Amino acid sequence: MVRLPLKGLDRDSLFERMQRYRQNDHPWREGRIFGYIFDVDEEVREVIRQAYTSFLTENALDPTVFPSLLEMEREVVAIAASHLQGDGEVVGNFTSGGTESIFLAVKAARDKFREENPHLTQIQMILPVTAHAAFHKAAHYLDVEAIVVPVDPRTFKADVEAMKDAITESTFLLVASAPSYSHGVIDPIEEIGQLALENNIYFHVDACIGGFLLPFWRKLGRDIPSFDFSVEGVSSISMDFHKYAYAAKGASVVLYRDKGLRKYQIFTCSHWTGYAMVNPTVQSSKSGGPLASCWALLNYLGEEGYLELSRKTLVATEKISQGIERIGGLYILGEPEMSLLAVASDEVNVFHIIDEMRARGWYIQPQFARGGGKENFHLSITAAHFSLVDPFLEDLEESVESARRLPPPEEVDLGELKVEDLDEVSMGAFLEMVGIREGRLPSRMAGIHQMLNSSSPELVEAFLRYFSNELYSL
């Protein structure tokens, strides 16, 4: 058991220990990671660090105490609104990330619907199967039902007719992505917007990963379909700054077409003995650091700086896409409209490819066969990859050939195993069987990924819940 040390460590020992803890972290500063990290260079990092630490201690809970944070939030939201073609009526708030932005939009839509339809108790939101997992998380936390509908099996875009058929009197929200994370394609926002108008249903566009970059790609000549407030019927949009705006985590925004919608996200409480509480977002106390660093970076880089970063991202994406097409056995799923690629193969096990790339110092992300799709590896391409295209493609081609020579990952026969059949003992024994011991993963993950890929979503969720419970125990 770890206890608070009786005597504190000196500064050198303290930071030396922290560095030791980092020794197994992926070296993201080298740009060899295609997920989780959105980075530019040390100059930008220094601007972020200085701004973040300057407002590290300020508390954004009460804007009357720290009006500096209120002013910066107003400006960041206004920049986001104009970037997404909002008019003077569009409002919003700064949040900790896409999940919080999505939670707030779902809450606003839910509360508005319940106010207007108090006789309906169990209400539903309609999600394409490609919608981000955060919507399922919101459904779980906010006690609403997620109705999942299929997407076009070739384009992976939302099937508008399937969404239309799923609408009932209990439907309080339609959801679409711009783009979907898994395949980088933009759902037919205009058609879904029209569907929302015809049925008087709240419509949220999840542009967390694409909302900032797509308008710049449009300026660079790419054909980007309308997805923002220019589309009639769109009620709210979520957009992250800690992705393609390269801000420090966590930095996102949720925007509403007007204050009449935004009011439903706000929580107030005067039913206790303390101060009257008002929280426009989920968090109460929160550091001003993320907001200040986001504001600073937007103003430091400006439109010209971001246009150049977007150009580099576009060039890197085109070159990597073309390179993948030249590698035998690989192909890209769908027709990505942004810098997100899902790469599959009918000849080589993609989970072996992931392991081979990791051995060469690259991180690429596994995605499983869900919703009619095929297992694949995912690339989130950023401006940091602009100078790394050639070595990446060289290592990818080598990895494919190495993976081609390996036997298929050993299949784990789950038989008729069901979640209700599992207990703590059997779960632990099963995870040991696939190489997970004492919360530690093996160096090669192909076997585990293959098992997860062939298991039902319910079993995968049970496995991950058990593993996470073990992982965060000392």
C-alpha positions in Angstrom: 0.0 0.0 0.0 1.3 3.4 -0.9 1.0 6.1 1.8 1.7 9.8 1.9 5.5 10.1 2.5 6.3 11.3 6.0 8.9 13.7 4.6 8.5 15.3 1.2 11.0 14.6 -1.6 13.4 17.2 -2.7 12.7 18.7 -6.2 15.4 16.8 -8.0 14.3 13.4 -6.6 10.7 14.3 -7.3 11.1 15.1 -10.9 13.6 12.3 -11.5 11.0 9.8 -10.3 8.4 11.3 -12.6 10.8 10.9 -15.5 11.2 7.3 -14.6 7.5 6.8 -14.8 7.5 8.2 -18.3 10.1 5.7 -19.6 7.5 3.4 -21.2 5.4 6.2 -22.6 5.3 6.5 -26.4 7.7 9.2 -27.6 5.0 11.4 -29.1 7.3 14.4 -29.6 8.9 12.5 -32.5 5.5 12.6 -34.3 5.3 8.8 -34.7 1.9 8.4 -33.1 -1.3 8.5 -35.2 -3.8 9.0 -32.4 -4.4 10.8 -29.1 -1.8 13.5 -29.6 -2.2 16.6 -31.8 1.1 18.5 -31.8 2.9 21.0 -33.9 6.4 21.9 -32.6 8.3 23.2 -29.5 7.5 26.9 -30.3 3.8 26.2 -30.1 4.2 24.0 -27.0 6.0 26.9 -25.3 3.1 29.3 -26.0 0.6 26.8 -24.7 2.7 26.1 -21.5 3.2 29.8 -20.7 -0.5 30.7 -21.2 -1.6 27.6 -19.3 0.5 28.1 -16.3 -0.3 31.9 -16.2 -3.9 31.0 -15.5 -3.4 27.6 -13.8 -4.8 28.7 -10.4 -7.6 30.9 -11.6 -10.9 29.1 -11.1 -13.5 29.4 -13.9 -16.3 28.4 -11.5 -17.3 32.0 -10.9 -17.0 34.5 -13.8 -17.7 37.4 -11.4 -14.5 36.7 -9.5 -12.3 36.0 -12.6 -13.8 38.1 -15.4 -10.6 37.6 -17.4 -11.7 34.0 -18.0 -15.2 35.1 -18.9 -13.8 37.5 -21.5 -11.6 34.8 -23.0 -14.4 32.3 -23.1 -16.7 34.7 -24.9 -14.0 35.3 -27.5 -13.2 31.7 -28.0 -16.9 30.8 -28.5 -17.3 33.7 -30.9 -14.3 32.5 -33.0 -15.9 29.0 -33.0 -19.3 30.3 -34.0 -18.0 32.4 -36.9 -15.7 29.5 -38.0 -18.8 27.3 -38.3 -20.9 30.0 -40.1 -23.0 30.9 -37.2 -24.8 34.2 -37.0 -25.0 36.7 -34.1 -27.6 34.5 -32.3 -25.3 31.5 -31.9 -24.0 31.0 -28.4 -22.0 28.3 -26.6 -19.6 27.4 -23.8 -16.0 26.2 -23.5 -15.7 22.6 -22.2 -13.1 20.0 -21.2 -13.5 18.0 -24.3 -15.7 16.4 -26.9 -17.4 14.1 -24.4 -18.5 16.9 -22.2 -19.6 18.9 -25.2 -21.7 16.0 -26.4 -23.1 15.4 -22.9 -24.3 18.9 -22.7 -25.9 18.8 -26.2 -27.7 15.6 -25.3 -28.8 17.1 -21.9 -30.1 20.3 -23.6 -32.1 18.3 -26.2 -33.4 15.9 -23.5 -34.6 18.6 -21.1 -36.2 20.7 -23.9 -38.1 17.6 -25.1 -39.2 16.6 -21.6 -40.5 20.1 -20.9 -42.5 20.0 -24.1 -43.6 16.3 -23.7 -44.0 15.6 -20.0 -46.2 12.6 -20.7 -43.3 10.7 -22.4 -41.0 9.0 -19.9 -38.6 6.8 -21.9 -37.2 8.9 -24.7 -34.8 8.1 -27.5 -32.0 9.5 -29.6 -31.2 8.1 -33.0 -27.5 7.4 -33.8 -25.8 6.0 -36.9 -23.7 3.1 -35.8 -20.6 5.3 -36.7 -21.6 8.0 -34.1 -19.0 8.4 -31.4 -19.1 6.2 -28.3 -19.6 9.4 -26.2 -23.2 9.4 -27.3 -23.7 5.9 -25.8 -22.0 7.2 -22.6 -24.3 10.1 -22.5 -27.3 7.8 -22.9 -26.0 5.7 -20.0 -25.5 8.7 -17.7 -28.5 10.7 -18.7 -31.0 7.8 -18.7 -32.1 8.0 -22.3 -32.2 5.3 -24.9 -29.8 5.2 -27.9 -31.4 3.8 -31.0 -28.6 2.7 -33.3 -29.3 2.6 -37.1 -27.1 1.2 -39.9 -24.9 3.2 -42.3 -24.3 2.7 -46.0 -22.0 -0.3 -46.2 -19.9 1.2 -48.9 -19.6 4.8 -48.0 -20.1 4.4 -44.2 -22.3 7.5 -44.2 -25.5 7.7 -42.2 -28.5 6.1 -43.9 -31.1 8.9 -43.8 -34.0 6.5 -44.6 -33.0 4.2 -41.7 -33.0 7.2 -39.4 -36.4 8.3 -40.8 -37.8 4.8 -40.2 -36.6 4.9 -36.6 -38.3 8.1 -35.6 -41.2 7.7 -33.1 -43.1 10.1 -30.9 -40.3 9.5 -28.3 -37.5 10.7 -30.5 -35.8 13.7 -28.9 -32.6 13.9 -30.9 -31.0 13.1 -34.2 -27.2 12.8 -34.4 -24.7 13.0 -37.3 -20.9 13.3 -37.6 -18.7 15.7 -39.5 -16.8 13.5 -40.0 -17.2 10.2 -38.2 -14.0 9.3 -36.3 -13.8 5.7 -37.6 -13.9 6.4 -41.3 -13.4 10.1 -41.8 -16.6 10.6 -43.8 -19.2 13.4 -43.4 -22.7 12.2 -42.9 -25.4 13.8 -45.2 -26.0 16.7 -42.9 -28.3 18.7 -45.2 -30.6 15.7 -45.6 -30.7 14.9 -41.9 -31.3 18.6 -41.2 -34.3 18.5 -43.5 -35.5 15.4 -41.7 -35.1 17.2 -38.3 -37.1 20.2 -39.6 -39.9 18.0 -41.0 -40.3 16.2 -37.7 -39.5 19.1 -35.4 -36.6 17.2 -33.8 -33.5 18.6 -32.2 -30.4 17.8 -34.4 -26.8 17.7 -33.2 -23.7 17.6 -35.4 -20.7 16.1 -33.8 -17.8 18.0 -35.4 -15.5 17.4 -32.5 -12.6 16.2 -34.7 -13.4 17.9 -38.0 -15.1 21.2 -37.2 -11.9 23.2 -37.0 -10.0 21.7 -39.9 -12.7 21.2 -42.5 -13.3 25.0 -43.2 -9.6 25.4 -43.8 -9.6 22.5 -46.2 -12.5 24.1 -48.0 -10.3 27.2 -48.4 -7.5 25.0 -49.8 -9.8 23.8 -52.6 -11.2 20.6 -51.2 -14.9 19.9 -51.8 -16.4 19.9 -48.3 -20.1 19.4 -48.0 -22.1 21.8 -45.8 -22.1 20.6 -42.2 -22.4 23.6 -39.9 -24.9 26.3 -39.0 -25.3 27.1 -42.7 -27.5 24.0 -42.7 -31.1 24.7 -41.7 -32.1 22.3 -39.1 -28.8 22.0 -37.2 -29.6 22.8 -33.5 -26.1 22.4 -32.0 -22.5 21.5 -32.9 -19.6 20.2 -30.8 -16.0 21.1 -31.9 -12.7 20.3 -30.2 -9.8 22.8 -30.1 -7.4 20.2 -28.6 -7.4 18.3 -31.9 -6.8 20.2 -35.1 -6.5 23.6 -33.4 -3.6 22.0 -31.5 -4.6 23.4 -28.1 -3.8 21.8 -24.8 -6.2 19.2 -23.5 -8.9 19.7 -22.6 -10.4 22.3 -24.9 -13.7 22.0 -26.7 -16.8 24.0 -27.3 -20.5 23.3 -27.6 -22.5 25.7 -29.7 -26.2 26.3 -30.0 -28.2 28.1 -32.6 -29.6 30.4 -30.0 -29.9 31.1 -26.2 -33.3 29.4 -26.2 -31.6 26.1 -26.7 -28.5 26.7 -24.6 -30.5 27.5 -21.5 -31.4 23.8 -21.2 -27.7 22.8 -20.6 -27.3 25.1 -17.6 -27.5 23.6 -14.1 -28.6 25.7 -11.1 -29.1 24.8 -7.5 -30.3 26.7 -4.5 -31.6 23.7 -2.5 -28.7 23.6 0.0 -27.1 25.8 2.7 -24.2 27.0 0.6 -23.9 29.5 -2.2 -26.4 29.5 -5.0 -24.8 27.4 -7.7 -24.9 28.0 -11.5 -22.9 25.8 -13.8 -23.2 26.3 -17.6 -21.1 23.1 -18.1 -20.6 19.8 -16.3 -17.7 20.9 -14.2 -17.9 23.3 -11.3 -14.4 24.3 -10.2 -12.0 24.1 -13.1 -8.6 25.6 -13.9 -8.4 28.5 -16.2 -5.3 27.0 -17.8 -7.0 25.1 -20.7 -9.1 28.1 -21.7 -6.3 30.6 -21.5 -3.9 28.4 -23.5 -6.6 27.8 -26.1 -7.3 31.5 -26.4 -3.6 32.3 -26.6 -2.9 29.7 -29.4 -5.8 30.9 -31.5 -4.5 34.4 -31.4 -0.9 33.4 -31.8 -1.3 31.3 -34.9 -4.2 33.2 -36.5 -5.9 32.2 -39.7 -2.7 32.3 -41.7 -0.9 30.0 -39.3 -3.8 27.5 -39.2 -4.2 27.6 -42.9 -0.5 26.5 -43.3 -0.9 23.7 -40.7 -4.1 22.6 -42.5 -2.2 22.6 -45.8 0.5 20.4 -44.3 -2.1 18.0 -43.0 -3.8 17.9 -46.4 -0.6 17.1 -48.2 0.4 14.5 -45.7 -3.0 12.9 -45.9 -2.9 12.7 -49.7 0.6 11.3 -49.8 -0.2 8.7 -47.2 -3.4 7.7 -48.9 -1.6 7.3 -52.2 1.2 5.4 -50.6 -1.2 3.0 -48.9 -2.9 2.3 -52.3 0.5 1.3 -53.7 1.2 -1.3 -50.9 -0.1 -4.6 -51.9 -2.9 -6.0 -49.8 -4.0 -2.7 -48.2 -7.0 -0.6 -49.0 -8.8 2.4 -47.4 -12.4 1.9 -46.3 -14.9 4.4 -47.7 -13.8 7.7 -49.3 -12.5 9.8 -46.4 -13.2 13.5 -46.6 -10.7 14.4 -43.9 -7.4 13.3 -42.4 -8.8 10.1 -40.8 -8.1 6.8 -42.6 -9.4 3.3 -41.8 -7.0 0.8 -43.5 -8.1 -2.8 -44.1 -6.8 -5.9 -45.8 -8.2 -9.1 -47.2 -4.7 -10.7 -47.4 -2.9 -9.8 -44.2 -4.0 -9.7 -40.6 -4.2 -6.0 -39.7 -3.5 -6.7 -36.0 -0.1 -8.2 -36.9 0.6 -5.0 -38.9 -0.1 -2.9 -35.9 2.3 -5.0 -33.8 5.0 -4.8 -36.5 4.6 -1.0 -36.7 4.8 -0.7 -32.9 8.1 -2.7 -33.0 9.3 0.0 -35.5 8.3 2.8 -33.2 4.9 3.8 -34.6 1.6 3.8 -32.9 -1.5 3.1 -35.1 -4.9 2.3 -33.7 -6.9 -1.0 -34.0 -10.6 -0.8 -35.0 -12.8 -3.8 -34.9 -15.4 -5.2 -37.4 -18.6 -3.5 -36.3 -21.7 -2.2 -38.0 -21.0 -4.1 -41.1 -17.5 -2.9 -41.5 -14.2 -4.8 -41.5 -11.4 -4.8 -38.9 -8.8 -2.2 -39.8 -6.1 0.1 -38.4 -6.9 3.8 -38.0 -4.7 6.8 -38.7 -5.3 10.3 -37.4 -3.0 12.4 -39.6 -1.8 15.8 -38.4 0.6 18.5 -39.5 3.3 16.8 -37.4 3.3 13.9 -39.9 4.1 16.2 -42.9 7.8 15.5 -42.7 7.4 11.8 -41.7 5.4 10.5 -44.7 8.3 8.7 -46.4 9.7 6.9 -43.3 6.1 6.0 -42.3 5.3 4.4 -45.6 8.6 2.6 -45.8 8.0 1.0 -42.4 4.4 0.3 -43.2 5.4 -1.6 -46.3 8.0 -3.6 -44.4 5.4 -4.3 -41.6 2.9 -5.6 -44.1 5.5 -8.0 -45.6 6.5 -9.2 -42.1 2.9 -9.6 -41.1 2.2 -11.6 -44.2 4.7 -14.2 -43.1 3.2 -14.7 -39.7 0.6 -17.3 -38.9 -2.9 -16.0 -38.1 -3.4 -15.0 -34.4 -4.6 -17.9 -32.4 -8.4 -17.9 -32.2 -9.9 -18.1 -28.7 -13.0 -20.3 -28.9 -15.7 -18.5 -26.8 -18.3 -21.0 -27.7 -21.7 -19.9 -26.4 -20.1 -17.7 -23.6 -22.4 -15.0 -22.4 -21.7 -12.0 -20.1 -24.0 -13.4 -17.4 -21.8 -16.6 -17.3 -18.7 -14.7 -16.3 -17.6 -14.0 -12.7 -14.4 -12.5 -11.2 -12.6 -15.9 -11.2 -13.5 -16.9 -14.7 -12.8 -13.4 -16.1 -9.3 -13.4 -14.5 -8.5 -16.9 -15.8 -9.7 -15.9 -19.3 -7.6 -12.8 -19.5 -4.6 -14.8 -18.3 -5.2 -17.2 -21.1 -4.9 -14.5 -23.7 -1.8 -13.1 -22.1 -3.0 -10.4 -19.8 -1.5 -10.9 -16.3 -1.7 -8.6 -13.3 -3.1 -5.8 -15.4 -0.1 -5.9 -17.8 -0.5 -6.3 -21.5 1.9 -8.5 -23.7 4.3 -6.8 -26.1 2.4 -8.1 -29.0 -1.4 -7.5 -29.0 -2.6 -9.3 -32.2 -4.0 -12.2 -30.3 -5.9 -10.0 -27.9 -7.2 -7.8 -30.7 -8.3 -10.8 -32.7 -10.2 -12.1 -29.7 -11.9 -8.7 -29.1 -12.7 -8.5 -32.8 -14.5 -11.9 -32.9 -16.4 -11.3 -29.6 -19.8 -9.7 -29.2 -19.8 -6.1 -28.2 -21.3 -7.1 -24.9 -18.5 -9.5 -24.1 -15.9 -6.9 -25.2 -17.4 -4.4 -22.8 -17.4 -6.9 -20.0 -13.7 -7.8 -20.6 -12.7 -4.1 -20.8 -14.6 -3.3 -17.6 -12.9 -6.0 -15.7 -9.5 -5.2 -17.1 -9.9 -1.5 -16.4 -10.9 -2.3 -12.8 -7.7 -4.3 -12.4 -5.5 -1.8 -14.2 -6.4 1.1 -11.9 -5.7 -0.9 -8.8 -2.3 -0.9 -7.1 
